[in-house]
Each structure stands twice: as C-alpha cells, then as structure tokens.
Amino acid sequence: MEKKNTGIHSIYVGNLNYNTDEDQLLGLFKSFGYIKNIKIMREGKANKHKGIAFVDMVNLADAEKAIKAIDGKLNYGRTLKVSLATTQNFKPEIHPESLTSAKNPKKLRDNIAKKERRLKKKTGLQALFSRS
C-alpha cells in the first residue's frame, strides 16, 4: 500500500501512563511538526483513561520522524509504543436471502446495525481513521 503525503496521518500512541494528558502529548510531538489533533481514548461514565491516544499530523514525513524518535521511549515510567495508525473497515455482510427467510427481517437488520455500532464504539477509533 502506497503512503500518500496528503490528508491527516494518525499516529497511535500506546502504553501511556494513565495520568498523561493532551498537553504532555503535545510536548512530546510538537517539535516534529504541525499537530492537527490529539485524542486520548477514554471509556465509560467515569471517563477512565485507556492508556492509548492518537496524534494527528498533517505531514507524513514529520509523522514518521516522530514515530521513529518516540517509539520505545520511556515516559513516566512506561515504554511507549508508537506507530502509524491503520484503519479497521468493517462492513457486515447482509445476504438478501437471509432477510427474506428470516421471521422478522426488520429485527434482523436492526440487530446487525446494533452489532456494527457496538463494534465501532468498542474500537472507539472509527472517526479518527476516515480520510477524504
């Protein structure tokens, strides 16, 4: 797959200390180039830190320099895992015969849509990966 230097390049940052905030991540990455967005992944009503974040950079060369420099670096007692984020495209397969043979086709479609939403929420990352 050919990498293009257009659009936004999302960098996955894993194994973060749970007290890491956006400003600390900005401090780590700002010397490498323009940062479009920083998103720390959180879950639940308590907004619990998941130990991962995504840093969006505009220039691919800058993103690759940042990855090379920060991956494996010790930060607040934890070794960071940094890489270019990859997309997870999920499309449930709906076969027309399954809808016609189902007792309640509308319920089947609703259940499939519900599973897809659950998967997107579970990854929590789908919107970060969409590219125009």
SULBELTA-V33774 format. One record per run of one state. SS is the DSSP state (hx for helix, st for strand, lp for the rest). FROM is the first residue (numbers start at 1). TO is the last residue. If there is no record, write none. Layout:
{{SS & FROM & TO} {SS & FROM & TO}}
This chain:
{{lp & 1 & 8} {st & 9 & 14} {lp & 15 & 21} {hx & 22 & 32} {lp & 33 & 34} {st & 35 & 43} {lp & 44 & 47} {st & 48 & 57} {lp & 58 & 59} {hx & 60 & 70} {lp & 71 & 73} {st & 74 & 75} {lp & 76 & 77} {st & 78 & 79} {lp & 80 & 80} {st & 81 & 84} {lp & 85 & 95} {hx & 96 & 101} {lp & 102 & 104} {hx & 105 & 123} {lp & 124 & 125} {hx & 126 & 129} {lp & 130 & 132}}
